[in-house]
Amino acid sequence: MEFIQTIGKLIVRYHSFFEEGIVNTLIIAAFTVFFGTIFGTLMSSMRMSKILPLKWLAVAYIEFIRGTPLMVQLMFIYFVVLVTWTNKTAVGIIAFGLNSAAYTAEIFRSGILAVDKGQMEAGRSLGLTHGQ
């Protein structure tokens, strides 16, 4: 019971810090999903492209980001970008957005490549184009 009272006192005393943390977390998460989806779609398209330099660039980016720990990426971006910016929230958005984009690109690519050849032929017989 004493533990619960201690936690209650801490929440009452430091509620403004908790509120600020929740707001910052929601802001970073929203922008991460937005930028990760946009950049991930671009990377997915580049990875499936017939233009080899674009494909190599996308493969290198995706494999590098997915192969390094998020904390290493966060620290690298923090120390590189913080030299020019002082907004730590923007650094978090950039780091998490770039990480999210690599995983999102693979999710989109696998979803597109999962379309069976028979489904593609059925769509063509209905008059749909390759993109549709």
N, CA, C and O atoms as CSV, one atom per row, in Angstrom:
chain,resi,resn,atom,element,x,y,z
A,1,MET,N,N,0.820,-1.198,0.000
A,1,MET,CA,C,0.000,0.000,0.000
A,1,MET,C,C,0.860,1.256,0.000
A,1,MET,O,O,0.511,2.266,-0.611
A,2,GLU,N,N,1.980,1.174,0.690
A,2,GLU,CA,C,2.874,2.330,0.754
A,2,GLU,C,C,3.445,2.654,-0.628
A,2,GLU,O,O,3.657,3.817,-0.972
A,3,PHE,N,N,3.689,1.595,-1.414
A,3,PHE,CA,C,4.215,1.785,-2.759
A,3,PHE,C,C,3.231,2.582,-3.615
A,3,PHE,O,O,3.635,3.504,-4.323
A,4,ILE,N,N,1.955,2.238,-3.556
A,4,ILE,CA,C,0.931,2.922,-4.337
A,4,ILE,C,C,0.817,4.389,-3.911
A,4,ILE,O,O,0.630,5.264,-4.757
A,5,GLN,N,N,0.928,4.662,-2.619
A,5,GLN,CA,C,0.882,6.048,-2.149
A,5,GLN,C,C,2.084,6.835,-2.654
A,5,GLN,O,O,1.964,8.002,-3.026
A,6,THR,N,N,3.241,6.186,-2.662
A,6,THR,CA,C,4.454,6.851,-3.156
A,6,THR,C,C,4.316,7.179,-4.643
A,6,THR,O,O,4.682,8.269,-5.082
A,7,ILE,N,N,3.783,6.226,-5.415
A,7,ILE,CA,C,3.562,6.468,-6.851
A,7,ILE,C,C,2.568,7.610,-7.041
A,7,ILE,O,O,2.767,8.468,-7.901
A,8,GLY,N,N,1.505,7.627,-6.248
A,8,GLY,CA,C,0.516,8.706,-6.329
A,8,GLY,C,C,1.131,10.062,-6.055
A,8,GLY,O,O,0.834,11.032,-6.752
A,9,LYS,N,N,1.995,10.141,-5.037
A,9,LYS,CA,C,2.669,11.404,-4.718
A,9,LYS,C,C,3.578,11.844,-5.861
A,9,LYS,O,O,3.642,13.029,-6.188
A,10,LEU,N,N,4.280,10.886,-6.469
A,10,LEU,CA,C,5.163,11.226,-7.592
A,10,LEU,C,C,4.371,11.747,-8.785
A,10,LEU,O,O,4.786,12.695,-9.451
A,11,ILE,N,N,3.228,11.120,-9.048
A,11,ILE,CA,C,2.398,11.568,-10.180
A,11,ILE,C,C,1.869,12.971,-9.924
A,11,ILE,O,O,1.869,13.809,-10.826
A,12,VAL,N,N,1.421,13.232,-8.710
A,12,VAL,CA,C,0.905,14.563,-8.382
A,12,VAL,C,C,2.020,15.603,-8.482
A,12,VAL,O,O,1.813,16.707,-8.986
A,13,ARG,N,N,3.192,15.238,-8.001
A,13,ARG,CA,C,4.299,16.194,-7.956
A,13,ARG,C,C,4.861,16.495,-9.353
A,13,ARG,O,O,5.213,17.635,-9.657
A,14,TYR,N,N,4.939,15.459,-10.193
A,14,TYR,CA,C,5.613,15.614,-11.492
A,14,TYR,C,C,4.650,15.457,-12.670
A,14,TYR,O,O,5.076,15.074,-13.759
A,15,HIS,N,N,3.368,15.744,-12.476
A,15,HIS,CA,C,2.403,15.551,-13.558
A,15,HIS,C,C,2.699,16.405,-14.779
A,15,HIS,O,O,2.389,15.992,-15.896
A,16,SER,N,N,3.283,17.572,-14.606
A,16,SER,CA,C,3.577,18.417,-15.772
A,16,SER,C,C,4.634,17.766,-16.667
A,16,SER,O,O,4.575,17.899,-17.890
A,17,PHE,N,N,5.595,17.068,-16.069
A,17,PHE,CA,C,6.599,16.369,-16.868
A,17,PHE,C,C,5.980,15.197,-17.619
A,17,PHE,O,O,6.327,14.940,-18.772
A,18,PHE,N,N,5.061,14.486,-16.964
A,18,PHE,CA,C,4.378,13.384,-17.626
A,18,PHE,C,C,3.534,13.879,-18.792
A,18,PHE,O,O,3.515,13.259,-19.855
A,19,GLU,N,N,2.832,15.000,-18.595
A,19,GLU,CA,C,2.013,15.562,-19.668
A,19,GLU,C,C,2.875,15.973,-20.853
A,19,GLU,O,O,2.528,15.700,-22.002
A,20,GLU,N,N,3.983,16.620,-20.579
A,20,GLU,CA,C,4.886,17.041,-21.651
A,20,GLU,C,C,5.446,15.832,-22.397
A,20,GLU,O,O,5.572,15.858,-23.621
A,21,GLY,N,N,5.781,14.779,-21.662
A,21,GLY,CA,C,6.299,13.565,-22.291
A,21,GLY,C,C,5.269,12.888,-23.171
A,21,GLY,O,O,5.598,12.405,-24.254
A,22,ILE,N,N,4.029,12.849,-22.720
A,22,ILE,CA,C,2.967,12.235,-23.516
A,22,ILE,C,C,2.733,13.039,-24.790
A,22,ILE,O,O,2.597,12.462,-25.869
A,23,VAL,N,N,2.685,14.352,-24.677
A,23,VAL,CA,C,2.469,15.205,-25.851
A,23,VAL,C,C,3.610,15.036,-26.851
A,23,VAL,O,O,3.368,14.876,-28.048
A,24,ASN,N,N,4.851,15.072,-26.369
A,24,ASN,CA,C,6.002,14.906,-27.270
A,24,ASN,C,C,6.001,13.529,-27.932
A,24,ASN,O,O,6.321,13.405,-29.114
A,25,THR,N,N,5.646,12.509,-27.178
A,25,THR,CA,C,5.586,11.154,-27.742
A,25,THR,C,C,4.549,11.063,-28.853
A,25,THR,O,O,4.809,10.468,-29.898
A,26,LEU,N,N,3.386,11.645,-28.635
A,26,LEU,CA,C,2.338,11.609,-29.658
A,26,LEU,C,C,2.730,12.404,-30.903
A,26,LEU,O,O,2.443,11.992,-32.026
A,27,ILE,N,N,3.385,13.542,-30.694
A,27,ILE,CA,C,3.844,14.343,-31.843
A,27,ILE,C,C,4.872,13.567,-32.652
A,27,ILE,O,O,4.769,13.487,-33.876
A,28,ILE,N,N,5.861,12.996,-31.976
A,28,ILE,CA,C,6.903,12.239,-32.672
A,28,ILE,C,C,6.301,11.037,-33.384
A,28,ILE,O,O,6.671,10.745,-34.521
A,29,ALA,N,N,5.382,10.340,-32.735
A,29,ALA,CA,C,4.767,9.163,-33.353
A,29,ALA,C,C,3.964,9.535,-34.593
A,29,ALA,O,O,4.039,8.845,-35.609
A,30,ALA,N,N,3.199,10.615,-34.519
A,30,ALA,CA,C,2.377,11.017,-35.666
A,30,ALA,C,C,3.241,11.390,-36.865
A,30,ALA,O,O,2.978,10.948,-37.983
A,31,PHE,N,N,4.260,12.193,-36.638
A,31,PHE,CA,C,5.128,12.597,-37.741
A,31,PHE,C,C,5.955,11.424,-38.259
A,31,PHE,O,O,6.240,11.351,-39.455
A,32,THR,N,N,6.344,10.506,-37.372
A,32,THR,CA,C,7.094,9.328,-37.795
A,32,THR,C,C,6.271,8.472,-38.734
A,32,THR,O,O,6.774,8.022,-39.763
A,33,VAL,N,N,5.019,8.243,-38.397
A,33,VAL,CA,C,4.152,7.441,-39.260
A,33,VAL,C,C,3.943,8.144,-40.600
A,33,VAL,O,O,3.977,7.506,-41.652
A,34,PHE,N,N,3.729,9.454,-40.560
A,34,PHE,CA,C,3.500,10.207,-41.798
A,34,PHE,C,C,4.722,10.153,-42.713
A,34,PHE,O,O,4.621,9.746,-43.871
A,35,PHE,N,N,5.879,10.566,-42.187
A,35,PHE,CA,C,7.081,10.595,-43.018
A,35,PHE,C,C,7.570,9.194,-43.362
A,35,PHE,O,O,8.096,8.977,-44.454
A,36,GLY,N,N,7.406,8.247,-42.455
A,36,GLY,CA,C,7.798,6.873,-42.737
A,36,GLY,C,C,6.988,6.266,-43.866
A,36,GLY,O,O,7.521,5.521,-44.688
A,37,THR,N,N,5.700,6.583,-43.909
A,37,THR,CA,C,4.845,6.068,-44.976
A,37,THR,C,C,5.203,6.691,-46.317
A,37,THR,O,O,5.314,5.989,-47.322
A,38,ILE,N,N,5.384,8.000,-46.334
A,38,ILE,CA,C,5.722,8.681,-47.593
A,38,ILE,C,C,7.082,8.213,-48.121
A,38,ILE,O,O,7.200,7.812,-49.279
A,39,PHE,N,N,8.095,8.267,-47.272
A,39,PHE,CA,C,9.450,7.891,-47.692
A,39,PHE,C,C,9.542,6.388,-47.937
A,39,PHE,O,O,10.283,5.956,-48.820
A,40,GLY,N,N,8.807,5.588,-47.177
A,40,GLY,CA,C,8.798,4.148,-47.380
A,40,GLY,C,C,8.187,3.759,-48.717
A,40,GLY,O,O,8.663,2.838,-49.380
A,41,THR,N,N,7.131,4.464,-49.111
A,41,THR,CA,C,6.525,4.215,-50.416
A,41,THR,C,C,7.516,4.542,-51.533
A,41,THR,O,O,7.627,3.802,-52.511
A,42,LEU,N,N,8.228,5.647,-51.380
A,42,LEU,CA,C,9.241,6.031,-52.364
A,42,LEU,C,C,10.360,4.987,-52.433
A,42,LEU,O,O,10.782,4.598,-53.522
A,43,MET,N,N,10.833,4.540,-51.282
A,43,MET,CA,C,11.907,3.542,-51.247
A,43,MET,C,C,11.442,2.207,-51.836
A,43,MET,O,O,12.203,1.530,-52.528
A,44,SER,N,N,10.193,1.834,-51.558
A,44,SER,CA,C,9.649,0.598,-52.107
A,44,SER,C,C,9.589,0.661,-53.628
A,44,SER,O,O,9.930,-0.303,-54.313
A,45,SER,N,N,9.155,1.800,-54.146
A,45,SER,CA,C,9.104,1.979,-55.598
A,45,SER,C,C,10.499,1.952,-56.202
A,45,SER,O,O,10.712,1.374,-57.268
A,46,MET,N,N,11.438,2.575,-55.523
A,46,MET,CA,C,12.819,2.571,-56.018
A,46,MET,C,C,13.397,1.155,-56.009
A,46,MET,O,O,14.110,0.765,-56.933
A,47,ARG,N,N,13.088,0.390,-54.962
A,47,ARG,CA,C,13.648,-0.957,-54.863
A,47,ARG,C,C,13.088,-1.882,-55.942
A,47,ARG,O,O,13.779,-2.803,-56.378
A,48,MET,N,N,11.860,-1.654,-56.374
A,48,MET,CA,C,11.266,-2.489,-57.427
A,48,MET,C,C,11.502,-1.912,-58.820
A,48,MET,O,O,11.023,-2.463,-59.812
A,49,SER,N,N,12.237,-0.806,-58.897
A,49,SER,CA,C,12.468,-0.124,-60.162
A,49,SER,C,C,13.389,-0.937,-61.069
A,49,SER,O,O,14.193,-1.742,-60.599
A,50,LYS,N,N,13.258,-0.716,-62.360
A,50,LYS,CA,C,14.147,-1.332,-63.341
A,50,LYS,C,C,15.441,-0.529,-63.503
A,50,LYS,O,O,16.409,-1.019,-64.084
A,51,ILE,N,N,15.453,0.700,-62.990
A,51,ILE,CA,C,16.636,1.559,-63.080
A,51,ILE,C,C,17.606,1.126,-61.987
A,51,ILE,O,O,17.342,1.327,-60.801
A,52,LEU,N,N,18.723,0.536,-62.385
A,52,LEU,CA,C,19.623,-0.100,-61.427
A,52,LEU,C,C,20.219,0.836,-60.374
A,52,LEU,O,O,20.285,0.442,-59.209
A,53,PRO,N,N,20.658,2.054,-60.717
A,53,PRO,CA,C,21.200,2.911,-59.649
A,53,PRO,C,C,20.166,3.234,-58.560
A,53,PRO,O,O,20.506,3.291,-57.378
A,54,LEU,N,N,18.912,3.446,-58.959
A,54,LEU,CA,C,17.859,3.687,-57.968
A,54,LEU,C,C,17.632,2.453,-57.109
A,54,LEU,O,O,17.467,2.548,-55.893
A,55,LYS,N,N,17.625,1.302,-57.753
A,55,LYS,CA,C,17.418,0.044,-57.025
A,55,LYS,C,C,18.564,-0.192,-56.037
A,55,LYS,O,O,18.316,-0.566,-54.891
A,56,TRP,N,N,19.799,0.016,-56.458
A,56,TRP,CA,C,20.948,-0.194,-55.575
A,56,TRP,C,C,20.922,0.773,-54.395
A,56,TRP,O,O,21.231,0.396,-53.265
A,57,LEU,N,N,20.554,2.010,-54.667
A,57,LEU,CA,C,20.469,3.007,-53.596
A,57,LEU,C,C,19.411,2.604,-52.567
A,57,LEU,O,O,19.644,2.696,-51.361
A,58,ALA,N,N,18.262,2.164,-53.043
A,58,ALA,CA,C,17.192,1.750,-52.138
A,58,ALA,C,C,17.583,0.508,-51.348
A,58,ALA,O,O,17.316,0.429,-50.148
A,59,VAL,N,N,18.210,-0.461,-52.004
A,59,VAL,CA,C,18.638,-1.677,-51.305
A,59,VAL,C,C,19.677,-1.338,-50.248
A,59,VAL,O,O,19.618,-1.853,-49.132
A,60,ALA,N,N,20.626,-0.477,-50.592
A,60,ALA,CA,C,21.667,-0.094,-49.625
A,60,ALA,C,C,21.055,0.617,-48.425
A,60,ALA,O,O,21.412,0.334,-47.282
A,61,TYR,N,N,20.149,1.525,-48.681
A,61,TYR,CA,C,19.501,2.262,-47.584
A,61,TYR,C,C,18.710,1.321,-46.682
A,61,TYR,O,O,18.860,1.345,-45.460
A,62,ILE,N,N,17.873,0.498,-47.290
A,62,ILE,CA,C,17.007,-0.388,-46.511
A,62,ILE,C,C,17.836,-1.386,-45.708
A,62,ILE,O,O,17.566,-1.602,-44.526
A,63,GLU,N,N,18.824,-1.987,-46.323
A,63,GLU,CA,C,19.625,-2.984,-45.612
A,63,GLU,C,C,20.476,-2.345,-44.511
A,63,GLU,O,O,20.665,-2.937,-43.448
A,64,PHE,N,N,20.984,-1.148,-44.764
A,64,PHE,CA,C,21.779,-0.474,-43.734
A,64,PHE,C,C,20.913,-0.101,-42.531
A,64,PHE,O,O,21.290,-0.350,-41.386
A,65,ILE,N,N,19.761,0.491,-42.795
A,65,ILE,CA,C,18.886,0.920,-41.704
A,65,ILE,C,C,18.354,-0.279,-40.933
A,65,ILE,O,O,18.323,-0.263,-39.702
A,66,ARG,N,N,17.936,-1.314,-41.644
A,66,ARG,CA,C,17.399,-2.488,-40.954
A,66,ARG,C,C,18.494,-3.281,-40.251
A,66,ARG,O,O,18.208,-4.048,-39.331
A,67,GLY,N,N,19.736,-3.106,-40.671
A,67,GLY,CA,C,20.842,-3.867,-40.087
A,67,GLY,C,C,21.518,-3.209,-38.903
A,67,GLY,O,O,22.328,-3.842,-38.225
A,68,THR,N,N,21.204,-1.955,-38.641
A,68,THR,CA,C,21.807,-1.274,-37.492
A,68,THR,C,C,20.742,-1.036,-36.423
A,68,THR,O,O,19.572,-0.822,-36.740
A,69,PRO,N,N,21.146,-1.073,-35.180
A,69,PRO,CA,C,20.170,-0.836,-34.102
A,69,PRO,C,C,19.624,0.589,-34.130
A,69,PRO,O,O,20.315,1.534,-34.512
A,70,LEU,N,N,18.385,0.713,-33.721
A,70,LEU,CA,C,17.723,2.017,-33.722
A,70,LEU,C,C,18.454,3.006,-32.814
A,70,LEU,O,O,18.548,4.190,-33.139
A,71,MET,N,N,18.965,2.536,-31.695
A,71,MET,CA,C,19.664,3.431,-30.774
A,71,MET,C,C,20.933,4.007,-31.407
A,71,MET,O,O,21.272,5.167,-31.171
A,72,VAL,N,N,21.624,3.216,-32.195
A,72,VAL,CA,C,22.815,3.709,-32.896
A,72,VAL,C,C,22.413,4.769,-33.917
A,72,VAL,O,O,23.068,5.806,-34.032
A,73,GLN,N,N,21.347,4.511,-34.649
A,73,GLN,CA,C,20.868,5.488,-35.622
A,73,GLN,C,C,20.448,6.780,-34.931
A,73,GLN,O,O,20.761,7.876,-35.395
A,74,LEU,N,N,19.744,6.638,-33.824
A,74,LEU,CA,C,19.282,7.811,-33.078
A,74,LEU,C,C,20.458,8.637,-32.579
A,74,LEU,O,O,20.447,9.863,-32.687
A,75,MET,N,N,21.462,7.979,-32.040
A,75,MET,CA,C,22.633,8.709,-31.542
A,75,MET,C,C,23.403,9.362,-32.687
A,75,MET,O,O,23.857,10.499,-32.560
A,76,PHE,N,N,23.553,8.648,-33.808
A,76,PHE,CA,C,24.265,9.215,-34.949
A,76,PHE,C,C,23.545,10.459,-35.463
A,76,PHE,O,O,24.172,11.499,-35.659
A,77,ILE,N,N,22.252,10.361,-35.679
A,77,ILE,CA,C,21.495,11.508,-36.180
A,77,ILE,C,C,21.486,12.628,-35.152
A,77,ILE,O,O,21.564,13.802,-35.513
A,78,TYR,N,N,21.392,12.277,-33.878
A,78,TYR,CA,C,21.389,13.291,-32.822
A,78,TYR,C,C,22.678,14.107,-32.850
A,78,TYR,O,O,22.636,15.336,-32.791
A,79,PHE,N,N,23.828,13.427,-32.939
A,79,PHE,CA,C,25.088,14.151,-32.901
A,79,PHE,C,C,25.437,14.825,-34.217
A,79,PHE,O,O,26.184,15.803,-34.221
A,80,VAL,N,N,24.919,14.330,-35.335
A,80,VAL,CA,C,25.183,14.965,-36.625
A,80,VAL,C,C,24.249,16.147,-36.848
A,80,VAL,O,O,24.692,17.226,-37.239
A,81,VAL,N,N,22.950,15.943,-36.597
A,81,VAL,CA,C,21.966,16.975,-36.882
A,81,VAL,C,C,21.945,18.037,-35.797
A,81,VAL,O,O,21.673,19.202,-36.087
A,82,LEU,N,N,22.223,17.667,-34.561
A,82,LEU,CA,C,22.145,18.619,-33.457
A,82,LEU,C,C,23.176,19.738,-33.585
A,82,LEU,O,O,23.041,20.791,-32.961
A,83,VAL,N,N,24.204,19.503,-34.398
A,83,VAL,CA,C,25.190,20.551,-34.621
A,83,VAL,C,C,24.532,21.767,-35.264
A,83,VAL,O,O,24.904,22.908,-34.987
A,84,THR,N,N,23.539,21.506,-36.135
A,84,THR,CA,C,22.877,22.614,-36.828
A,84,THR,C,C,21.535,22.970,-36.208
A,84,THR,O,O,21.101,24.118,-36.305
A,85,TRP,N,N,20.866,22.010,-35.572
A,85,TRP,CA,C,19.560,22.261,-34.967
A,85,TRP,C,C,19.640,22.087,-33.462
A,85,TRP,O,O,20.477,21.340,-32.955
A,86,THR,N,N,18.781,22.767,-32.769
A,86,THR,CA,C,18.714,22.574,-31.323
A,86,THR,C,C,17.389,21.952,-30.895
A,86,THR,O,O,17.164,21.733,-29.705
A,87,ASN,N,N,16.515,21.668,-31.852
A,87,ASN,CA,C,15.218,21.092,-31.561
A,87,ASN,C,C,15.342,19.569,-31.477
A,87,ASN,O,O,15.477,18.895,-32.498
A,88,LYS,N,N,15.297,19.037,-30.268
A,88,LYS,CA,C,15.467,17.600,-30.073
A,88,LYS,C,C,14.275,16.803,-30.587
A,88,LYS,O,O,14.428,15.642,-30.967
A,89,THR,N,N,13.103,17.404,-30.604
A,89,THR,CA,C,11.930,16.712,-31.130
A,89,THR,C,C,12.089,16.468,-32.628
A,89,THR,O,O,11.726,15.398,-33.117
A,90,ALA,N,N,12.617,17.428,-33.351
A,90,ALA,CA,C,12.840,17.262,-34.790
A,90,ALA,C,C,13.865,16.165,-35.059
A,90,ALA,O,O,13.736,15.412,-36.024
A,91,VAL,N,N,14.868,16.080,-34.220
A,91,VAL,CA,C,15.869,15.018,-34.369
A,91,VAL,C,C,15.213,13.651,-34.177
A,91,VAL,O,O,15.507,12.713,-34.918
A,92,GLY,N,N,14.340,13.536,-33.202
A,92,GLY,CA,C,13.625,12.283,-32.976
A,92,GLY,C,C,12.731,11.929,-34.141
A,92,GLY,O,O,12.666,10.769,-34.548
A,93,ILE,N,N,12.044,12.916,-34.682
A,93,ILE,CA,C,11.167,12.679,-35.829
A,93,ILE,C,C,11.982,12.185,-37.019
A,93,ILE,O,O,11.568,11.251,-37.706
A,94,ILE,N,N,13.123,12.795,-37.267
A,94,ILE,CA,C,13.976,12.389,-38.396
A,94,ILE,C,C,14.489,10.964,-38.191
A,94,ILE,O,O,14.412,10.136,-39.098
A,95,ALA,N,N,15.007,10.685,-37.012
A,95,ALA,CA,C,15.591,9.367,-36.750
A,95,ALA,C,C,14.541,8.265,-36.838
A,95,ALA,O,O,14.750,7.258,-37.516
A,96,PHE,N,N,13.425,8.450,-36.163
A,96,PHE,CA,C,12.390,7.426,-36.182
A,96,PHE,C,C,11.716,7.338,-37.543
A,96,PHE,O,O,11.307,6.255,-37.960
A,97,GLY,N,N,11.596,8.465,-38.241
A,97,GLY,CA,C,11.000,8.455,-39.577
A,97,GLY,C,C,11.849,7.695,-40.578
A,97,GLY,O,O,11.320,6.928,-41.382
A,98,LEU,N,N,13.158,7.895,-40.540
A,98,LEU,CA,C,14.046,7.169,-41.444
A,98,LEU,C,C,14.031,5.677,-41.147
A,98,LEU,O,O,14.054,4.857,-42.065
A,99,ASN,N,N,13.994,5.323,-39.864
A,99,ASN,CA,C,13.935,3.914,-39.486
A,99,ASN,C,C,12.611,3.299,-39.921
A,99,ASN,O,O,12.583,2.197,-40.469
A,100,SER,N,N,11.530,4.001,-39.679
A,100,SER,CA,C,10.211,3.507,-40.055
A,100,SER,C,C,10.086,3.349,-41.564
A,100,SER,O,O,9.423,2.427,-42.038
A,101,ALA,N,N,10.712,4.235,-42.318
A,101,ALA,CA,C,10.630,4.180,-43.779
A,101,ALA,C,C,11.239,2.892,-44.323
A,101,ALA,O,O,10.711,2.314,-45.273
A,102,ALA,N,N,12.333,2.439,-43.739
A,102,ALA,CA,C,12.973,1.217,-44.224
A,102,ALA,C,C,12.068,0.006,-44.011
A,102,ALA,O,O,11.930,-0.836,-44.899
A,103,TYR,N,N,11.460,-0.076,-42.846
A,103,TYR,CA,C,10.569,-1.195,-42.578
A,103,TYR,C,C,9.279,-1.091,-43.393
A,103,TYR,O,O,8.764,-2.102,-43.871
A,104,THR,N,N,8.767,0.104,-43.550
A,104,THR,CA,C,7.553,0.310,-44.339
A,104,THR,C,C,7.801,-0.042,-45.810
A,104,THR,O,O,6.929,-0.608,-46.469
A,105,ALA,N,N,8.975,0.289,-46.313
A,105,ALA,CA,C,9.310,-0.039,-47.700
A,105,ALA,C,C,9.266,-1.540,-47.924
A,105,ALA,O,O,8.751,-1.999,-48.944
A,106,GLU,N,N,9.794,-2.302,-46.995
A,106,GLU,CA,C,9.772,-3.751,-47.127
A,106,GLU,C,C,8.356,-4.304,-47.013
A,106,GLU,O,O,8.008,-5.266,-47.697
A,107,ILE,N,N,7.544,-3.706,-46.159
A,107,ILE,CA,C,6.150,-4.143,-46.022
A,107,ILE,C,C,5.387,-3.886,-47.319
A,107,ILE,O,O,4.657,-4.756,-47.791
A,108,PHE,N,N,5.553,-2.696,-47.895
A,108,PHE,CA,C,4.871,-2.377,-49.147
A,108,PHE,C,C,5.364,-3.268,-50.281
A,108,PHE,O,O,4.568,-3.773,-51.072
A,109,ARG,N,N,6.672,-3.456,-50.357
A,109,ARG,CA,C,7.248,-4.282,-51.430
A,109,ARG,C,C,6.741,-5.712,-51.349
A,109,ARG,O,O,6.375,-6.305,-52.364
A,110,SER,N,N,6.720,-6.265,-50.145
A,110,SER,CA,C,6.256,-7.647,-50.007
A,110,SER,C,C,4.767,-7.764,-50.329
A,110,SER,O,O,4.328,-8.775,-50.877
A,111,GLY,N,N,3.992,-6.737,-49.993
A,111,GLY,CA,C,2.567,-6.758,-50.329
A,111,GLY,C,C,2.332,-6.702,-51.821
A,111,GLY,O,O,1.452,-7.388,-52.340
A,112,ILE,N,N,3.105,-5.895,-52.511
A,112,ILE,CA,C,2.950,-5.779,-53.962
A,112,ILE,C,C,3.404,-7.061,-54.650
A,112,ILE,O,O,2.753,-7.538,-55.579
A,113,LEU,N,N,4.525,-7.617,-54.189
A,113,LEU,CA,C,5.034,-8.836,-54.815
A,113,LEU,C,C,4.208,-10.072,-54.459
A,113,LEU,O,O,4.379,-11.120,-55.081
A,114,ALA,N,N,3.326,-9.970,-53.480
A,114,ALA,CA,C,2.485,-11.096,-53.090
A,114,ALA,C,C,1.294,-11.281,-54.018
A,114,ALA,O,O,0.582,-12.282,-53.932
A,115,VAL,N,N,1.079,-10.320,-54.900
A,115,VAL,CA,C,-0.024,-10.462,-55.862
A,115,VAL,C,C,0.337,-11.585,-56.829
A,115,VAL,O,O,1.361,-11.539,-57.510
A,116,ASP,N,N,-0.521,-12.580,-56.870
A,116,ASP,CA,C,-0.273,-13.772,-57.675
A,116,ASP,C,C,-0.346,-13.449,-59.164
A,116,ASP,O,O,-1.034,-12.521,-59.588
A,117,LYS,N,N,0.387,-14.247,-59.947
A,117,LYS,CA,C,0.388,-14.052,-61.397
A,117,LYS,C,C,-1.018,-14.230,-61.970
A,117,LYS,O,O,-1.397,-13.539,-62.916
A,118,GLY,N,N,-1.789,-15.154,-61.400
A,118,GLY,CA,C,-3.161,-15.384,-61.864
A,118,GLY,C,C,-4.057,-14.187,-61.611
A,118,GLY,O,O,-4.934,-13.885,-62.420
A,119,GLN,N,N,-3.848,-13.506,-60.499
A,119,GLN,CA,C,-4.633,-12.304,-60.214
A,119,GLN,C,C,-4.285,-11.200,-61.195
A,119,GLN,O,O,-5.157,-10.441,-61.617
A,120,MET,N,N,-3.022,-11.109,-61.555
A,120,MET,CA,C,-2.597,-10.102,-62.527
A,120,MET,C,C,-3.231,-10.395,-63.887
A,120,MET,O,O,-3.705,-9.486,-64.569
A,121,GLU,N,N,-3.235,-11.666,-64.271
A,121,GLU,CA,C,-3.845,-12.041,-65.550
A,121,GLU,C,C,-5.358,-11.814,-65.530
A,121,GLU,O,O,-5.931,-11.402,-66.539
A,122,ALA,N,N,-6.005,-12.074,-64.405
A,122,ALA,CA,C,-7.442,-11.833,-64.298
A,122,ALA,C,C,-7.760,-10.342,-64.431
A,122,ALA,O,O,-8.738,-9.967,-65.078
A,123,GLY,N,N,-6.942,-9.508,-63.825
A,123,GLY,CA,C,-7.125,-8.066,-63.961
A,123,GLY,C,C,-6.934,-7.602,-65.391
A,123,GLY,O,O,-7.683,-6.755,-65.880
A,124,ARG,N,N,-5.937,-8.149,-66.062
A,124,ARG,CA,C,-5.697,-7.789,-67.470
A,124,ARG,C,C,-6.870,-8.209,-68.343
A,124,ARG,O,O,-7.239,-7.494,-69.275
A,125,SER,N,N,-7.462,-9.374,-68.046
A,125,SER,CA,C,-8.603,-9.837,-68.861
A,125,SER,C,C,-9.826,-8.956,-68.652
A,125,SER,O,O,-10.711,-8.905,-69.507
A,126,LEU,N,N,-9.880,-8.248,-67.499
A,126,LEU,CA,C,-10.979,-7.318,-67.253
A,126,LEU,C,C,-10.708,-5.936,-67.831
A,126,LEU,O,O,-11.569,-5.059,-67.766
A,127,GLY,N,N,-9.519,-5.733,-68.397
A,127,GLY,CA,C,-9.213,-4.466,-69.037
A,127,GLY,C,C,-8.411,-3.520,-68.152
A,127,GLY,O,O,-8.246,-2.350,-68.498
A,128,LEU,N,N,-7.913,-3.999,-67.024
A,128,LEU,CA,C,-7.110,-3.137,-66.147
A,128,LEU,C,C,-5.676,-3.054,-66.668
A,128,LEU,O,O,-5.174,-3.982,-67.301
A,129,THR,N,N,-5.032,-1.926,-66.388
A,129,THR,CA,C,-3.630,-1.787,-66.762
A,129,THR,C,C,-2.765,-2.403,-65.675
A,129,THR,O,O,-3.270,-2.811,-64.629
A,130,HIS,N,N,-1.465,-2.470,-65.920
A,130,HIS,CA,C,-0.534,-3.047,-64.937
A,130,HIS,C,C,-0.565,-2.256,-63.626
A,130,HIS,O,O,-0.561,-2.845,-62.545
A,131,GLY,N,N,-0.594,-0.955,-63.720
A,131,GLY,CA,C,-0.609,-0.113,-62.511
A,131,GLY,C,C,-1.902,-0.236,-61.713
A,131,GLY,O,O,-1.891,-0.184,-60.483
A,132,GLN,N,N,-2.999,-0.396,-62.415
A,132,GLN,CA,C,-4.290,-0.514,-61.711
A,132,GLN,C,C,-4.357,-1.815,-60.972
A,132,GLN,O,O,-5.359,-2.104,-60.319
